[in-house]
Each structure stands twice: as C-alpha cells, then as structure tokens.
C-alpha cells in the first residue's frame, strides 16, 4: 500500500504523505516542521505545500479566495479545470467553492443536524453489540477487522437505505480512492473509472424513485436547489461524498481511540468509573488522534508568507498537526481526558466543517462505550503488528488486541 | 454587593455548526434545523451556568461565541 515512492530525504523540502515513516508516525515530522519550517514544500505529486501550525492551517481553511476545494485528495492525478469544473466539483459540497458550496451544503445540513443523527444511535448501538457478539470467546482478535471497520460503513449504508450486505462494495471503493494514492495514474483510473460503483448507485436511485422510503436517498431525490430537483450526477456525487468522508474517517477515529485505550488502563478505568468524563474524553481523543488531513489546490499564482505558490499546486491541510500545536493546546502531546478548553480542529474549520461531525461523534462515542462495556480490560496483542493507513486519513488498519 | 449579569452571543457569520456549545450547554444554546447555533432567549446566563458558558466559549473552534458582562 505504501512505499512505492522514493524514500524521503528531507521532510521540509521533499515530504511524502505515503512514505512509510510518515504513515507509521507523522507526529514527530509535524512537530519538527512546526518549529523549523511552518510551510514545507515537496515536488512530489506535481508540487505540494504543507502548512503545519494551527495558525497557518486555520488561515488556509478560511481562505477560499486563494485556495479551491475542487480536488481534496492529493494523488498523482491532478485534475484540470475541464474535468472537475469549479465551483461544483465531483462530490459537492466538499469539492465545491463559494457561492455554490453554501447551496449544496445547506440542502444537506438538515439530514446531519443533531436531532436526526441522535435517531440513529439505537441502530449504531445494536450494530456494535452484534459485532462484539461475534467476537465472544475470542481471546485474541484484530479489532480493526472485526469491529471498527464495519461500524461507519454500515451506518452510512443504513442512512442511504441500501442493503446492509452491500457494505463491502463501498469499503473496497474507499480504500482505493483514499489509501492507494501513491499508485500510478493508470492504476488509479482503472478502478475509479470502472463505472461499477456508478452502476450500483444508479440501480439504487431507480429503486428509490420507484418506491420512496424514509432514508437519505429518498431525501436526496426529493431535495431541490432553486426549485429544481438534483441531477442524478449530483445525487451520485453526494453519495460518493458520504462514503469518502464518512467511512475511512470514523473507522480511523474509533480505531485510534481503541489503540489509545489498549495502552492506557488508567484512562479505561476513568471512563468506566466516571461516566461524566465521556464528553470531554471524546473531544480529547478527536483532538489527539484527528484522522483527517484535508487538501486544497492553489487557484492562481500568489505569495503565501513568502512561499511562491503556483496555480494548481496541491496544499495539504493537516488538522491533526494543528491539534498538536503547543501554542493553541498546552501539553498538546498529552492525552488528557478531562481537558476543559479544547478548540480542536478535528472536523476542520470554516465553511467546509465536516458535515458529518455529529454523526462521527455519535458513532465514536457509542463504539467506545459498547466496547468498554464488553471488554473493560484489553491490551495490544502485539504492538509491532499494528499498521496505519497512509494518505490523508490516518487510523489503524490492523489492531490485534488481547482480551484480559 | 450586586452580582454582575452575563450574556452569551453566537456570531452567526462565524458559526459553522460544530455543535460543541449545544452539546455541552443546551440550557444556554439551541441549534436550528441546519445545526447552526444561537443563544437561548436573550442570552442571559443564570449565575449557576456561568461556568458552562465560559466552557462553551473556550470550546468553539470558530471563536464564534462571546460572553459579556451586561452593564448595570
């Protein structure tokens, strides 16, 4: 999955977010860059910038004048103005710029506001229990394979009103889009452009059109922008967005949190004995193990704090690095479950704030509560066997645990 | 001696719907159908909720909440 590129010689001038060192543990790299080179540059992927401080990451997130969101996954395929027309982009609104962005986002916000998301909690809780039931009697198993990876995809499939048994189709697609970013252009095109996923979504759209139900697909079919129903391409784009944004990310957050709890019995004990701690604990785990690094492209040549940015350069936006900035978070590398002041940026900042943040927070909370209820005592079966995903979404892809 | 009165306010231009204030202090904040926050009523903070109001301010990622002392 990683290491197809040449080894990185210097993180300030040649970084690569798929390099095995970065994938294994990017935090020391970001710490060093925040101190010595707050905006790094690499020629890889056709030219990429990397701001690392909270201040600079915020500045870029708020600056929609100089940076476009029409492509948000840095890879060897650099979209042109022709194949990804701004302001809509492939998966609105994450790939949209103002002013269209606000229209596409406003249409979706009601489906992801706190109240409808809270209604999904019982489904999520019983899903977690069902997954844990399947591990009954096992003293060693891979928590990423048996537990964390199933949760977000099955919740999204439930929201869209697709059959639960189709969850694997999406998981495969997501791994291809988000994790295999260091493949050649040809390898990526082959899978992404195969049309298999489009055909599946078209079939579901047709079924929902024939027989509307109370789910997100029917909601999208009914939605209007300026009095017009959405085109099928927009509906498919939104479905792709939910998968890209909602599956790998939350899977990663749940897995990284379990990885933390496996190594910190005192934090497990506190969560079990002090239920009032959950609210701050979830935010702290999100801060410390924020999975998502976003990306932007530079709209036109311009000077950013002395950096000569060129049109169509990539820019990685590492919210996890911003979350470890000592100037914003005292003792930033310490995980303090009772941290009271916590303006973390795990869900981004500005107009692209994660649409699914309420959903992600609910899933993370339920997944950890149900796990600790079932397995209050566990540790890593083999710390060296834990593997992390490469690319812009970081989380454990193998997490062998031992139940104590 | 009079206890000062405080009021919270959400800057609608800055709120992006992170929902942190509503989840930690639903007595002081509400969210609309779009998940965007506003102060409950005129934003007056009962003395026993002052600590919660301060926490909401300190946890808003967008710096959208202000807590001000109301002049007597």
Interface residues (C-beta under 8 A of the other chain):
Chain A: X106 X109 X110 X112 X113 X114 X279 X283 X340 X341 X342 X343 X344 X345 X347 X349 X350 X351 X353 X357 X358 X361
Chain B: X16 X17 X18 X19 X20 X22 X23 X24 X31 X32 X33 X34 X35 X36 X55 X58 X59 X60 X61 X62 X63
